C-alpha cells in the first residue's frame, strides 16, 4: 500500500511554510553564488593554464570558503544580539 494514497488526499499545503522554504532556498542559493564568485575571483587566475585546480588554488579556495562562513556566522550572531537587545540595525 502506498504512503501517498491517504496523506495526499487529506493533507493541504501550508502556504506560509512553502513561502518560508522558498525564501530559505533563495538565501542559500544567494550565499552559494556569492561564495563561488568571490573565491573564484580571489583564487583562480583569469587565464586557465590547467584543467584541474592546482594545490595552491585548492588551498586558497578552502581558506576562502572557510573565512566566508566564519564572517557570515559572526555577522548573523551580531545581528541576532542587536535585535534581541532592541538596538537599531
N, CA, C and O atoms as a GROMACS GRO file, in nm:
protein
  356
    1UNK      N    1   0.084  -0.118   0.000
    1UNK     CA    2   0.000   0.000   0.000
    1UNK      C    3   0.089   0.124   0.000
    1UNK      O    4   0.191   0.128   0.068
    2UNK      N    5   0.051   0.222  -0.073
    2UNK     CA    6   0.130   0.342  -0.089
    2UNK      C    7   0.110   0.437   0.029
    2UNK      O    8   0.001   0.448   0.085
    3UNK      N    9   0.217   0.505   0.065
    3UNK     CA   10   0.210   0.606   0.170
    3UNK      C   11   0.135   0.730   0.121
    3UNK      O   12   0.081   0.805   0.202
    4UNK      N   13   0.132   0.750  -0.008
    4UNK     CA   14   0.076   0.872  -0.064
    4UNK      C   15  -0.075   0.869  -0.080
    4UNK      O   16  -0.136   0.975  -0.098
    5UNK      N   17  -0.136   0.755  -0.076
    5UNK     CA   18  -0.280   0.746  -0.102
    5UNK      C   19  -0.360   0.824   0.003
    5UNK      O   20  -0.445   0.906  -0.034
    6UNK      N   21  -0.336   0.802   0.129
    6UNK     CA   22  -0.412   0.870   0.234
    6UNK      C   23  -0.360   1.010   0.260
    6UNK      O   24  -0.439   1.104   0.275
    7UNK      N   25  -0.231   1.025   0.266
    7UNK     CA   26  -0.176   1.155   0.304
    7UNK      C   27  -0.200   1.261   0.196
    7UNK      O   28  -0.223   1.377   0.230
    8UNK      N   29  -0.195   1.225   0.071
    8UNK     CA   30  -0.214   1.323  -0.035
    8UNK      C   31  -0.358   1.373  -0.039
    8UNK      O   32  -0.382   1.490  -0.068
    9UNK      N   33  -0.452   1.288  -0.010
    9UNK     CA   34  -0.593   1.328  -0.014
    9UNK      C   35  -0.631   1.411   0.107
    9UNK      O   36  -0.717   1.498   0.097
   10UNK      N   37  -0.568   1.386   0.222
   10UNK     CA   38  -0.608   1.452   0.346
   10UNK      C   39  -0.520   1.571   0.385
   10UNK      O   40  -0.557   1.647   0.474
   11UNK      N   41  -0.407   1.587   0.322
   11UNK     CA   42  -0.313   1.691   0.364
   11UNK      C   43  -0.320   1.811   0.269
   11UNK      O   44  -0.324   1.795   0.147
   12UNK      N   45  -0.323   1.930   0.327
   12UNK     CA   46  -0.315   2.052   0.248
   12UNK      C   47  -0.179   2.115   0.267
   12UNK      O   48  -0.116   2.097   0.371
   13UNK      N   49  -0.135   2.188   0.169
   13UNK     CA   50  -0.006   2.253   0.176
   13UNK      C   51  -0.020   2.382   0.255
   13UNK      O   52  -0.106   2.464   0.226
   14UNK      N   53   0.064   2.398   0.354
   14UNK     CA   54   0.066   2.521   0.432
   14UNK      C   55   0.143   2.626   0.352
   14UNK      O   56   0.264   2.613   0.333
   15UNK      N   57   0.075   2.727   0.306
   15UNK     CA   58   0.135   2.828   0.218
   15UNK      C   59   0.245   2.907   0.291
   15UNK      O   60   0.343   2.947   0.228
   16UNK      N   61   0.229   2.929   0.420
   16UNK     CA   62   0.331   3.001   0.495
   16UNK      C   63   0.461   2.920   0.500
   16UNK      O   64   0.569   2.975   0.483
   17UNK      N   65   0.449   2.789   0.522
   17UNK     CA   66   0.568   2.704   0.523
   17UNK      C   67   0.633   2.700   0.385
   17UNK      O   68   0.756   2.700   0.375
   18UNK      N   69   0.552   2.697   0.281
   18UNK     CA   70   0.607   2.698   0.144
   18UNK      C   71   0.683   2.828   0.118
   18UNK      O   72   0.792   2.825   0.060
   19UNK      N   73   0.627   2.940   0.159
   19UNK     CA   74   0.692   3.069   0.139
   19UNK      C   75   0.824   3.076   0.216
   19UNK      O   76   0.924   3.127   0.165
   20UNK      N   77   0.825   3.023   0.338
   20UNK     CA   78   0.948   3.022   0.417
   20UNK      C   79   1.053   2.932   0.353
   20UNK      O   80   1.171   2.966   0.351
   21UNK      N   81   1.011   2.818   0.301
   21UNK     CA   82   1.104   2.726   0.236
   21UNK      C   83   1.162   2.789   0.109
   21UNK      O   84   1.281   2.775   0.082
   22UNK      N   85   1.080   2.858   0.033
   22UNK     CA   86   1.127   2.925  -0.088
   22UNK      C   87   1.225   3.036  -0.053
   22UNK      O   88   1.327   3.051  -0.120
   23UNK      N   89   1.196   3.112   0.052
   23UNK     CA   90   1.285   3.220   0.094
   23UNK      C   91   1.419   3.163   0.142
   23UNK      O   92   1.524   3.218   0.111
   24UNK      N   93   1.415   3.053   0.216
   24UNK     CA   94   1.538   2.990   0.263
   24UNK      C   95   1.621   2.938   0.146
   24UNK      O   96   1.743   2.952   0.145
   25UNK      N   97   1.555   2.878   0.047
   25UNK     CA   98   1.625   2.830  -0.071
   25UNK      C   99   1.692   2.945  -0.146
   25UNK      O  100   1.805   2.932  -0.191
   26UNK      N  101   1.622   3.057  -0.158
   26UNK     CA  102   1.680   3.175  -0.223
   26UNK      C  103   1.802   3.226  -0.147
   26UNK      O  104   1.902   3.264  -0.208
   27UNK      N  105   1.793   3.227  -0.014
   27UNK     CA  106   1.905   3.275   0.067
   27UNK      C  107   2.026   3.183   0.054
   27UNK      O  108   2.139   3.230   0.041
   28UNK      N  109   2.004   3.053   0.056
   28UNK     CA  110   2.114   2.956   0.042
   28UNK      C  111   2.175   2.966  -0.098
   28UNK      O  112   2.297   2.961  -0.112
   29UNK      N  113   2.092   2.980  -0.199
   29UNK     CA  114   2.143   2.994  -0.337
   29UNK      C  115   2.224   3.121  -0.352
   29UNK      O  116   2.329   3.121  -0.417
   30UNK      N  117   2.176   3.231  -0.292
   30UNK     CA  118   2.248   3.357  -0.298
   30UNK      C  119   2.383   3.345  -0.227
   30UNK      O  120   2.484   3.392  -0.278
   31UNK      N  121   2.385   3.283  -0.110
   31UNK     CA  122   2.510   3.263  -0.036
   31UNK      C  123   2.608   3.181  -0.120
   31UNK      O  124   2.725   3.217  -0.133
   32UNK      N  125   2.560   3.071  -0.176
   32UNK     CA  126   2.646   2.986  -0.260
   32UNK      C  127   2.702   3.065  -0.378
   32UNK      O  128   2.822   3.057  -0.405
   33UNK      N  129   2.619   3.142  -0.446
   33UNK     CA  130   2.665   3.218  -0.562
   33UNK      C  131   2.767   3.325  -0.523
   33UNK      O  132   2.863   3.349  -0.596
   34UNK      N  133   2.748   3.389  -0.406
   34UNK     CA  134   2.845   3.489  -0.361
   34UNK      C  135   2.978   3.423  -0.326
   34UNK      O  136   3.084   3.478  -0.356
   35UNK      N  137   2.973   3.307  -0.262
   35UNK     CA  138   3.097   3.235  -0.228
   35UNK      C  139   3.171   3.196  -0.356
   35UNK      O  140   3.292   3.220  -0.367
   36UNK      N  141   3.100   3.138  -0.450
   36UNK     CA  142   3.164   3.095  -0.576
   36UNK      C  143   3.227   3.215  -0.646
   36UNK      O  144   3.342   3.208  -0.690
   37UNK      N  145   3.153   3.323  -0.658
   37UNK     CA  146   3.203   3.440  -0.729
   37UNK      C  147   3.325   3.500  -0.659
   37UNK      O  148   3.427   3.527  -0.723
   38UNK      N  149   3.315   3.520  -0.529
   38UNK     CA  150   3.423   3.583  -0.453
   38UNK      C  151   3.549   3.496  -0.452
   38UNK      O  152   3.658   3.545  -0.480
   39UNK      N  153   3.533   3.368  -0.418
   39UNK     CA  154   3.650   3.281  -0.409
   39UNK      C  155   3.711   3.251  -0.545
   39UNK      O  156   3.832   3.235  -0.556
   40UNK      N  157   3.628   3.243  -0.647
   40UNK     CA  158   3.682   3.222  -0.783
   40UNK      C  159   3.765   3.341  -0.824
   40UNK      O  160   3.874   3.326  -0.879
   41UNK      N  161   3.716   3.460  -0.796
   41UNK     CA  162   3.787   3.582  -0.833
   41UNK      C  163   3.920   3.593  -0.758
   41UNK      O  164   4.019   3.637  -0.815
   42UNK      N  165   3.923   3.553  -0.631
   42UNK     CA  166   4.043   3.566  -0.550
   42UNK      C  167   4.145   3.455  -0.573
   42UNK      O  168   4.265   3.478  -0.559
   43UNK      N  169   4.100   3.336  -0.609
   43UNK     CA  170   4.189   3.220  -0.608
   43UNK      C  171   4.224   3.162  -0.745
   43UNK      O  172   4.323   3.090  -0.757
   44UNK      N  173   4.147   3.192  -0.845
   44UNK     CA  174   4.169   3.132  -0.977
   44UNK      C  175   4.216   3.240  -1.074
   44UNK      O  176   4.149   3.343  -1.088
   45UNK      N  177   4.328   3.219  -1.141
   45UNK     CA  178   4.374   3.319  -1.238
   45UNK      C  179   4.275   3.336  -1.353
   45UNK      O  180   4.197   3.246  -1.384
   46UNK      N  181   4.280   3.452  -1.413
   46UNK     CA  182   4.187   3.483  -1.523
   46UNK      C  183   4.207   3.392  -1.644
   46UNK      O  184   4.111   3.356  -1.711
   47UNK      N  185   4.330   3.355  -1.670
   47UNK     CA  186   4.358   3.263  -1.780
   47UNK      C  187   4.390   3.126  -1.722
   47UNK      O  188   4.481   3.112  -1.641
   48UNK      N  189   4.315   3.028  -1.764
   48UNK     CA  190   4.334   2.893  -1.714
   48UNK      C  191   4.455   2.830  -1.781
   48UNK      O  192   4.468   2.832  -1.903
   49UNK      N  193   4.544   2.776  -1.698
   49UNK     CA  194   4.662   2.708  -1.750
   49UNK      C  195   4.637   2.558  -1.756
   49UNK      O  196   4.679   2.489  -1.850
   50UNK      N  197   4.569   2.508  -1.652
   50UNK     CA  198   4.541   2.365  -1.642
   50UNK      C  199   4.391   2.343  -1.631
   50UNK      O  200   4.316   2.434  -1.595
   51UNK      N  201   4.347   2.223  -1.661
   51UNK     CA  202   4.206   2.190  -1.649
   51UNK      C  203   4.162   2.169  -1.506
   51UNK      O  204   4.046   2.193  -1.472
   52UNK      N  205   4.254   2.123  -1.420
   52UNK     CA  206   4.222   2.097  -1.280
   52UNK      C  207   4.284   2.205  -1.192
   52UNK      O  208   4.377   2.275  -1.233
   53UNK      N  209   4.230   2.216  -1.071
   53UNK     CA  210   4.291   2.308  -0.975
   53UNK      C  211   4.426   2.256  -0.932
   53UNK      O  212   4.443   2.136  -0.911
   54UNK      N  213   4.522   2.347  -0.917
   54UNK     CA  214   4.648   2.304  -0.859
   54UNK      C  215   4.637   2.314  -0.707
   54UNK      O  216   4.536   2.362  -0.655
   55UNK      N  217   4.739   2.269  -0.637
   55UNK     CA  218   4.732   2.263  -0.490
   55UNK      C  219   4.713   2.402  -0.429
   55UNK      O  220   4.634   2.417  -0.335
   56UNK      N  221   4.782   2.501  -0.480
   56UNK     CA  222   4.770   2.638  -0.427
   56UNK      C  223   4.629   2.693  -0.444
   56UNK      O  224   4.576   2.758  -0.354
   57UNK      N  225   4.570   2.669  -0.559
   57UNK     CA  226   4.432   2.716  -0.584
   57UNK      C  227   4.333   2.646  -0.492
   57UNK      O  228   4.241   2.708  -0.439
   58UNK      N  229   4.351   2.514  -0.475
   58UNK     CA  230   4.260   2.438  -0.388
   58UNK      C  231   4.269   2.485  -0.244
   58UNK      O  232   4.167   2.500  -0.177
   59UNK      N  233   4.391   2.509  -0.195
   59UNK     CA  234   4.409   2.558  -0.058
   59UNK      C  235   4.347   2.697  -0.044
   59UNK      O  236   4.281   2.726   0.056
   60UNK      N  237   4.368   2.782  -0.143
   60UNK     CA  238   4.310   2.917  -0.140
   60UNK      C  239   4.158   2.911  -0.134
   60UNK      O  240   4.096   2.984  -0.057
   61UNK      N  241   4.098   2.825  -0.212
   61UNK     CA  242   3.952   2.811  -0.213
   61UNK      C  243   3.902   2.760  -0.079
   61UNK      O  244   3.802   2.809  -0.026
   62UNK      N  245   3.970   2.660  -0.024
   62UNK     CA  246   3.931   2.607   0.108
   62UNK      C  247   3.933   2.717   0.213
   62UNK      O  248   3.838   2.730   0.292
   63UNK      N  249   4.039   2.794   0.216
   63UNK     CA  250   4.051   2.903   0.314
   63UNK      C  251   3.946   3.011   0.289
   63UNK      O  252   3.886   3.063   0.383
   64UNK      N  253   3.925   3.044   0.164
   64UNK     CA  254   3.828   3.148   0.128
   64UNK      C  255   3.688   3.109   0.173
   64UNK      O  256   3.617   3.190   0.234
   65UNK      N  257   3.648   2.987   0.144
   65UNK     CA  258   3.514   2.941   0.183
   65UNK      C  259   3.502   2.937   0.334
   65UNK      O  260   3.398   2.977   0.389
   66UNK      N  261   3.605   2.891   0.402
   66UNK     CA  262   3.604   2.886   0.548
   66UNK      C  263   3.588   3.025   0.608
   66UNK      O  264   3.507   3.045   0.698
   67UNK      N  265   3.665   3.120   0.558
   67UNK     CA  266   3.655   3.258   0.608
   67UNK      C  267   3.517   3.317   0.577
   67UNK      O  268   3.460   3.388   0.660
   68UNK      N  269   3.465   3.288   0.461
   68UNK     CA  270   3.334   3.340   0.422
   68UNK      C  271   3.228   3.293   0.522
   68UNK      O  272   3.145   3.372   0.568
   69UNK      N  273   3.232   3.162   0.557
   69UNK     CA  274   3.135   3.109   0.653
   69UNK      C  275   3.157   3.165   0.793
   69UNK      O  276   3.060   3.193   0.864
   70UNK      N  277   3.282   3.183   0.835
   70UNK     CA  278   3.310   3.241   0.966
   70UNK      C  279   3.253   3.382   0.977
   70UNK      O  280   3.189   3.416   1.076
   71UNK      N  281   3.278   3.463   0.875
   71UNK     CA  282   3.227   3.601   0.876
   71UNK      C  283   3.075   3.601   0.871
   71UNK      O  284   3.011   3.678   0.943
   72UNK      N  285   3.016   3.517   0.788
   72UNK     CA  286   2.871   3.509   0.778
   72UNK      C  287   2.810   3.471   0.913
   72UNK      O  288   2.710   3.528   0.954
   73UNK      N  289   2.871   3.376   0.981
   73UNK     CA  290   2.824   3.333   1.114
   73UNK      C  291   2.837   3.447   1.215
   73UNK      O  292   2.745   3.471   1.293
   74UNK      N  293   2.951   3.516   1.214
   74UNK     CA  294   2.974   3.627   1.308
   74UNK      C  295   2.874   3.740   1.286
   74UNK      O  296   2.820   3.795   1.382
   75UNK      N  297   2.850   3.774   1.162
   75UNK     CA  298   2.754   3.881   1.131
   75UNK      C  299   2.614   3.839   1.174
   75UNK      O  300   2.541   3.920   1.232
   76UNK      N  301   2.575   3.715   1.148
   76UNK     CA  302   2.443   3.667   1.189
   76UNK      C  303   2.427   3.670   1.340
   76UNK      O  304   2.322   3.711   1.390
   77UNK      N  305   2.530   3.629   1.413
   77UNK     CA  306   2.525   3.631   1.560
   77UNK      C  307   2.511   3.774   1.610
   77UNK      O  308   2.431   3.801   1.700
   78UNK      N  309   2.589   3.865   1.554
   78UNK     CA  310   2.584   4.006   1.595
   78UNK      C  311   2.446   4.066   1.567
   78UNK      O  312   2.393   4.139   1.650
   79UNK      N  313   2.389   4.036   1.452
   79UNK     CA  314   2.256   4.087   1.419
   79UNK      C  315   2.151   4.033   1.515
   79UNK      O  316   2.060   4.106   1.554
   80UNK      N  317   2.162   3.906   1.553
   80UNK     CA  318   2.068   3.849   1.650
   80UNK      C  319   2.081   3.916   1.786
   80UNK      O  320   1.982   3.942   1.853
   81UNK      N  321   2.206   3.943   1.827
   81UNK     CA  322   2.228   4.010   1.954
   81UNK      C  323   2.168   4.151   1.953
   81UNK      O  324   2.104   4.193   2.049
   82UNK      N  325   2.190   4.223   1.843
   82UNK     CA  326   2.138   4.358   1.831
   82UNK      C  327   1.985   4.358   1.830
   82UNK      O  328   1.922   4.444   1.892
   83UNK      N  329   1.926   4.263   1.760
   83UNK     CA  330   1.782   4.257   1.752
   83UNK      C  331   1.723   4.215   1.886
   83UNK      O  332   1.616   4.263   1.923
   84UNK      N  333   1.790   4.126   1.961
   84UNK     CA  334   1.743   4.085   2.092
   84UNK      C  335   1.753   4.194   2.195
   84UNK      O  336   1.672   4.200   2.288
   85UNK      N  337   1.853   4.284   2.180
   85UNK     CA  338   1.871   4.394   2.273
   85UNK      C  339   1.787   4.516   2.236
   85UNK      O  340   1.785   4.615   2.308
   86UNK      N  341   1.718   4.508   2.125
   86UNK     CA  342   1.635   4.620   2.080
   86UNK      C  343   1.713   4.733   2.019
   86UNK      O  344   1.661   4.844   2.007
   87UNK      N  345   1.836   4.708   1.980
   87UNK     CA  346   1.918   4.812   1.916
   87UNK      C  347   1.882   4.824   1.770
   87UNK      O  348   1.848   4.725   1.705
   88UNK      N  349   1.891   4.946   1.716
   88UNK     CA  350   1.864   4.962   1.573
   88UNK      C  351   1.975   4.898   1.491
   88UNK      O  352   2.092   4.902   1.531
   89UNK      N  353   1.938   4.838   1.377
   89UNK     CA  354   2.037   4.772   1.292
   89UNK      C  355   2.080   4.860   1.180
   89UNK      O  356   2.163   4.821   1.098
   0.00000   0.00000   0.00000
